[in-house]
Amino acid sequence: MLIDLYVCKFSARVNGHACKNPASVQASDFSFSGLHLPGNTSNPNGSKVTPVAVAQLPGLNTLGISMVRIDYAPWGINPPHTHPRATEILTVLEGSLQVGFVTSNPDNSLITKTLQKGDVFVFPVGLIHFQRNVGTGNAVAIAALSSQNPGVITIANAVFGSKPGISSDILARHSRWIRVLCINSRPNSRNATKEISGL
């Protein structure tokens, strides 16, 4: 049966959220208040993401869209992360943001740009991306995502904070590669691959 509305019902879940009976749907299922309020950026990243996805707005269920407000303190970052189920399109409302994403293996090309107020940038689905406030004042962005439940994987949290943890010998080997890459990226550095010759 095809119907117009599939508002989520949080008491029962099937592949995400179950649907309400269309007869019980209300206007409150389709509204959200609060995006005009600045997020608290007093944290180590200096940023705050305020989501409006199916968990906050049940009427988004099955519609394939959501949005976020992102607030940044001066030099605040939205650290490298990915959305496994959504492409993201971001618009800068205030300030200047350096944004970028990394293409998939084997190229791993960094695509980056500094955006000003009114500029728009797209982060393709599943690719690691980030934003950083490069201005002297606060910055604000709004982003739309192509899923009602885009998901988010913060790379450092996933790699170093998984439960149970990834084996330390795997992380140690990975960390040696990171050290070599950092050394090789310095100006006038010699090739440092000899440091990992034992791997």
C-alpha positions in Angstrom: 0.0 0.0 0.0 1.3 3.5 -0.9 0.6 6.4 1.4 1.9 9.9 1.7 3.2 9.9 5.3 5.5 7.5 7.2 6.1 9.4 10.4 8.3 7.5 12.8 7.1 6.0 16.0 9.8 5.5 18.5 8.2 2.7 20.5 8.7 0.2 17.7 11.6 -0.1 15.3 11.9 -2.0 12.0 14.9 -1.0 9.9 15.2 2.3 11.8 11.8 3.6 12.8 8.4 2.2 12.3 5.5 4.3 10.9 2.7 5.9 12.8 -0.9 5.4 11.7 -1.5 8.3 9.3 -4.7 9.1 11.3 -2.6 10.0 14.4 -0.1 12.3 12.6 0.1 15.8 13.9 1.8 19.1 12.9 4.3 18.6 15.7 5.6 15.6 13.8 6.8 17.9 11.1 8.2 20.9 13.0 11.4 21.6 14.9 12.3 24.8 16.8 15.8 25.9 17.8 18.1 26.4 14.8 18.2 30.1 15.5 20.0 29.4 18.8 23.8 29.4 18.8 25.4 26.0 19.8 27.8 25.8 22.7 31.3 25.7 21.3 33.0 25.5 24.7 34.6 22.1 24.0 37.9 20.8 22.7 36.9 21.0 19.0 35.4 24.5 19.4 32.3 23.5 17.4 28.7 22.3 18.0 26.5 20.4 15.5 22.8 20.8 16.1 21.0 18.0 14.1 17.5 18.0 12.6 17.2 14.4 11.6 14.5 11.8 12.1 15.4 11.5 15.8 14.5 15.2 16.3 11.8 15.5 13.6 9.8 12.3 13.2 8.1 13.5 10.0 11.4 13.1 8.1 11.0 9.3 8.3 11.6 7.8 4.8 11.9 11.3 3.1 15.6 11.1 2.6 16.5 14.5 3.9 17.8 16.1 7.1 19.9 19.2 8.1 22.3 20.5 10.7 23.4 23.8 12.1 27.1 24.0 12.9 28.6 26.7 15.1 32.4 27.3 15.2 34.4 29.3 17.7 37.5 31.1 16.2 39.7 28.3 14.9 37.1 25.7 15.9 36.9 22.5 13.8 34.3 20.0 12.8 37.0 17.2 12.8 37.4 14.6 10.0 34.3 12.5 9.8 32.1 10.7 7.3 28.4 10.2 6.8 27.9 6.6 5.6 24.4 7.2 4.3 24.4 10.8 2.9 25.8 13.4 0.7 26.1 16.8 2.5 25.7 20.3 1.0 26.9 23.1 3.3 26.3 26.9 3.2 28.3 29.4 5.2 26.0 31.9 7.0 28.6 33.8 8.9 32.4 33.8 8.9 35.1 32.0 6.9 35.5 28.2 6.8 38.3 26.0 5.3 36.5 22.9 4.2 37.6 19.8 2.4 37.2 16.1 1.7 39.5 13.2 0.8 38.8 11.0 -2.2 38.9 7.2 -1.8 41.9 4.9 -2.2 44.2 4.7 -4.0 44.4 8.4 -4.8 43.3 9.9 -1.4 43.3 13.4 -3.0 42.5 16.3 -0.7 39.9 18.6 -2.3 39.8 21.8 -0.2 38.7 25.4 -0.4 38.2 28.4 1.9 34.5 29.5 1.9 33.1 32.9 2.7 29.6 33.9 3.8 27.1 32.7 1.2 29.4 30.1 -0.4 28.3 26.5 -0.8 30.3 23.2 -0.8 29.3 19.6 -1.4 30.8 16.6 0.5 30.1 13.4 -1.5 28.5 10.5 0.4 30.8 8.4 2.5 34.0 10.5 2.0 36.0 11.8 4.9 35.5 15.6 5.3 36.0 18.4 7.7 35.5 22.2 8.3 37.7 24.7 10.2 36.9 28.3 11.1 39.8 30.4 9.7 38.3 33.7 10.8 38.8 35.8 13.9 35.1 35.6 14.9 32.5 32.9 15.3 31.3 31.1 12.2 27.9 29.5 11.4 26.9 27.0 8.7 23.8 25.2 7.7 24.1 21.8 5.9 21.5 19.6 4.2 22.0 15.8 4.0 20.4 13.3 1.6 19.2 11.0 4.3 16.7 11.3 7.2 19.4 9.4 9.2 22.8 10.2 7.7 24.9 8.7 10.5 28.3 10.1 11.4 31.6 8.4 12.0 34.3 10.7 13.5 37.5 9.1 12.3 39.7 9.5 15.4 36.9 8.4 17.7 36.2 5.3 15.5 39.9 4.3 15.2 41.1 5.0 18.7 37.9 4.8 20.7 36.1 1.6 19.4 34.6 -0.8 22.0 36.2 -3.2 22.3 39.3 -1.4 21.2 41.3 -2.2 18.1 44.3 -4.3 18.9 47.2 -2.1 20.0 49.7 -3.8 17.6 47.4 -2.8 14.7 47.2 0.8 15.9 50.9 0.9 16.6 51.6 -0.2 13.0 49.1 2.3 11.7 50.6 5.1 13.9 54.1 4.4 12.3 52.6 5.1 8.9 51.1 8.4 10.3 54.5 9.4 11.7 56.2 8.7 8.3 53.5 10.7 6.4 53.9 13.7 8.8 57.7 13.6 8.4 57.5 13.3 4.6 55.1 16.3 4.4 57.6 18.6 6.1 59.5 21.0 3.8 63.0 19.9 2.9 62.5 16.5 4.5 64.2 13.4 3.2 62.2 10.3 2.4 61.5 8.7 5.8 60.2 5.3 4.6 63.3 3.6 6.1 61.7 4.2 9.5 59.1 1.5 8.7 61.4 -0.9 6.9 60.6 -3.5 9.5 56.8 -3.5 8.8 
